[in-house]
Amino acid sequence: MIEAAGNPVDRDSLQRQIERGLAALGLALQPDAVSRLLDYLALLLRWNGTYNLTAVREPAQMVTRHLLDSLGVLPFVQGVTLADLGTGAGLPGVPLAVARPDLRVTLVDSNGKKARFLREVVRALPLANARVAQLRVRDLQGSFDCVTARAFASLGDMLAWAGHVLAPAGTWLALKGRIDPEELAGIPAGFRLHAIHRLEIPDAAAERHLLEIRRA
């Protein structure tokens, strides 16, 4: 069982929901991946009451809006290094690290409480291919094949703050709801919009889009 606000939740039902979602997304993960995703969900539920990591409280909604929403990005991830900017509770970085053990994931967030939670996630799962960087995104150094960001700021701001970490042939993946033409027009010089993908997340009511950005 998984505890949610002191109430037990059937782990098996959540497992079936994840498996149905993966099938709908056309994803086949390693045998232990679903169990590790459930372990992550259990940690998120346990810590959320104290640390307020996410406004989503209901476990089935967390599966849809956090786990499956994050894994919808997986087919577009390229290379072997990924930086997840403004990762918060580890989204989409943690599910991607679980799904791709060969991918070296850096979880970037300046918030101390969220960084402490992420370190516990990395330790407890364990995620040997993930590390936590507690700093502002503009202070991140290095070069990454892929950069993910889950709508924590405008495209213009995100690229201005951290565009320097995108490898020359890398891909920036920005998760958004509805497309804002004005925001697209604000993509700074040196970058270009390569593609817009509409994501069909199982059981999700809201529109989801993935913006794929590359160097000009």
Residue, then its C-alpha position, 0 to 999 in steps of 0.5 A: m500500500i501507498e500512504a496518501a494524507g494518512n490514507p492507504v492507497d492500493r499500489d496495485s491499482l496505481q501500477r495498472q494505471i501506469e501500465r495502461g498509460l505506458a501502453a497508450l504512449g507506446l512505451a516499453l520500459q525495463p521490467d523494474a521501471v514501474s516499481r521504481l516509479l511507484d516508489y518515487l510516487a510514494l516518496l512524493l506523497r509522503w514528503n508533499g504534506t510537509y514540503n508542499l512539493t506539488a499542488v496535486r494531492e490525489p495519487a491517480q492524478m499524480v500518475t497522470r499529471h506527473l508520471l505519464d506527462s513526464l514520460g510523454v517526453l521520452p521519445f524525443v530525448q536524445g543523447v546521453t546527458l540531460a539537464d532538467l531545469g527548475t525540476g521542482a519535485g523531479l519532473p520530468g527528470v526523475p521519471l526520465a532517469v528511471a526510464r533511461p538508466d543510460l541517461r545521465v540526468t542533472l536535476v536543477d533547482s535552487n529551492g533547498k526543500k526540493a533539493r533535499f527531497l530530490r537527494e532522498v529520491v536519488r538515494a532511496l530508489p536508487l538512481a545511480n544515473a541522476r544527481v542534484a544541482q542546488l543552484r539557479v539555472r543561470d548558474l549551471q555549467g556544462s554542456f548537455d545533449c538534452v535540456t528539459a523544462r516544464a513551463f517554469a518560465s517563458l521560453g525567452d527567459m529560459l533560453a536567456w538564463a541557461g541556453h549556454v548549457l545546450a550542446p551545439a547539436g543538442t535539443w531543448l524540450a519545453l513542456k507547455g500547455r497551449i501554444d502562445p504565439e507571442e512566446l514563440a516570437g520571443i525565442p532569442a537569437g541563436f535558437r530556432l523552433h524545430a518542431i511542435h509536438r502535441l502530446e496525447i497524455p492518457d486521461a489528461a484533460a488539458e492540452r499538452h505540447l512539447l516545443e523542440i528547440r535547437r541552436a540556429 
